[in-house]
Amino acid sequence: MEVILCQDVQSVGKVGDVIKVKSGFARNYLIPQKLAYLATPSNLKKIESQKVQRAEQGRKVKQEAEELAEKLSKVSCTVAVEVNDLEKMYGSVTEPEIAHALQQEGHSIDKKFIVLEKPISELGIYDVSIKLHSEVTAKIRLWVTKK
């Protein structure tokens, strides 16, 4: 039996996929849970128009992320940290602190988008990646200085 998926179903398919499954699986699980509907000619036309709309929306989101990445590439922020007599930091600079520094610069970025390869535990200048979209990553310059 052919069905069209309404939601992502793990190990079965993604939204909009037309898949062939056993009729019992479709009748007893996918259709009652509203995870899929029958692949009729009218439903196939509807899903094609939805795919076009999703693709257009995806392009808009990616374009906005690219514009934001261009702005962020010019940003340089500073995080002042406490150090001991030997210029060693107490702890390390984390994503929330970087997000707060960006917010002070006027850019509201959620901490979950900030990607650190390793914890920043020394004073210096670092390039920090910010993942804005699955295909768009921005780099900012981060200065870690002592208070």
Secondary structure, DSSP 8 states (H G I E B T S, - for coil): -EEEESS-BTTTB-TT-EEE--HHHIIIIITTTTSEEE--HHHHHHHHHHHHHHHHHHHHHHHHHHHHHHHHTT-EEEEEE-B-TTS-BSS-B-HHHHHHHHHHTT----GGGEE-SS-B-SSEEEEEEEEEETTEEEEEEEEEEE-
